[in-house]
Structures are given as structure tokens and as C-alpha cells.
Amino acid sequence: MKTMSVIIAVVMLFATPLIAGDHQGHSKWSIGTSLTYPIAKIYQIHINYAPDNRHEVFFGPAFQNFKSGSVTSHAWTLILGYRYHFWRTLHIETELWPAYNRMYSSVTKSYYPGTEMWGEIKLGYTFNLGKKLFLQPAPGLGFGIFRTNRPPDFSNSIKSPIFVPQVILGVRL
């Protein structure tokens, strides 16, 4: 995962404008990554598009490689999200995490490939750290929506809902 960290750093340092800016001179596009999720072995990139000052959609890849109880996750994920700024840079957001996950069970010593959907609801605030850089703490709740091919002890190993301590570091393009 050290390679992914280097790629994220290079993209953030050398990002250039992709499209014309809005009335404040900012591009409508930004890219970010979580500072907190790697602690739980979840690695992600958010690609954001804000058509105006209130609405923002985002998407991006994620890889989850955490262990919880007797289950180890190996999930390739696509993040799909929407963020609504209801007061200045205070916002509420929702995310869907559809994934293909080859969960490993230490109970049976075998893999259980399947699809799953995770959802998250967050309340956050964007701190501008200059013209392009921003920090976006957005804690919330995460919950499992469905999972196919559950390994034994899945319900005891994977808890839902859970607190999600998200902090995104991003750059406006």
C-alpha cells in the first residue's frame, strides 16, 4: 500500500485544472483521500464534482483489507456519494460502497467470494487550507446493506452500524 500512498501524493501535488473554474475562480473538480481510514486498512480516493456551491457528487476506487473477528476483508470497491452544503461549508453526505469481496474466514481457513453493499451517512465541514488544499472532517455512521456468500461467524465479526471517523485531505484541481 506504500505505492498507493506515493501515487496519491503525486496526483495531489501535480494536479492541474481540468475544466473552467466557477465564479470564485475554483475548478468544479477536486480529488482527495482519507487520512483516517488507512488506520483500519481501508484505502480510497474521492474524485469530486461540484456543479454549484451547494451540491457535490463524488466517486472513486477503494480497497478494504481489514480483519474483524474471524473474518478478513479483501474488497475491491467503488464509492458513490452525494454531499449537500446546507450552511457555508457545513454539509451532510451519503455514500454507497458496492464491492466484490473475497472474505477469508479463519474458522474454515477458506475464502468466501461475494458481493456486498455498505452505506455511510456523515455530517462534515470543509476547512480551506489555502486556495487549493482542503481538510474535510466528516464523521458518521456506516452500515451493511447486504452481503452474499457470508462466511461462518460473519454476524459476530462484522458489526453494523459502526462509527466512521472520516477525515479527507484534498486538492481542488
Secondary structure, 3 states (H helix, E strand, C coil): CHHHHHHHHHHHHHCCCCCCECCCCCECEEEEEECCHHHHCEEECEEEECCCCCEEEEEEEEEECCEECCEECCEEEEEEEEEEEEECCEEEEEEEEEEEEEEEECCCCEEEEEEEEEEEEEEEECEECCCCEEEEEEEEEEEEEEECCCCCCHHHHCCCCEEEEEEEEEEEC
